[in-house]
Amino acid sequence: MKFIKLVILFTIISAFSYSSLAQERIHVKKKDFYVSEDGFAAAWKSVKKGNFQFYQHRPANYKRAVAYYKYALEYNSENAELNLLTAICLLRSDPKQEALKYIQKAIDLKEDVHPRAVFFLARALHMNMEF
């Protein structure tokens, strides 16, 4: 009986430890994304649709998310989180080489945009054969 309790306790502790190591989600905040009323509703809807596709974590969904994110970037191309999401989607689909300009812009706009931003930058540089 003690053995079963120890196994259960170990499983619970492991589950909590694993969840703390999970990748941080990237959030495009509505207040940071807003520029003007003109076109905001459609662009914000596009961000939300892109996020839905992004968090499905499937290759075909990343390609769909890129289309939504690029539409939203036409409204506000100065949002670091949105540029980062676009870059990640491109790195996980095609054309991977296009991701570099988005990740560089994200880091230029906000150096601490995400803890793994430099990792994504390195992957984008690698895809562009820039060592």
Stockholm file with secondary structure:
# STOCKHOLM 1.0

chainA/1-131         MKFIKLVILFTIISAFSYSSLAQERIHVKKKDFYVSEDGFAAAWKSVKKGNFQFYQHRPANYKRAVAYYKYALEYNSENAELNLLTAICLLRSDPKQEALKYIQKAIDLKEDVHPRAVFFLARALHMNMEF
#=GR chainA/1-131 SS CHHHHHHHHHHHHHHHHHHHTSCCCCCCCHHHHCCCSTTHHHHHHHHHHHHHHHTTCCHHHHHHHHHHHHHHHHHCTTCHHHHHHHHHHHHTSSCGGGHHHHHHHHHHHCTTSCTTHHHHHHHHHHHTTCC
#=GC SS_cons         CHHHHHHHHHHHHHHHHHHHTSCCCCCCCHHHHCCCSTTHHHHHHHHHHHHHHHTTCCHHHHHHHHHHHHHHHHHCTTCHHHHHHHHHHHHTSSCGGGHHHHHHHHHHHCTTSCTTHHHHHHHHHHHTTCC
//
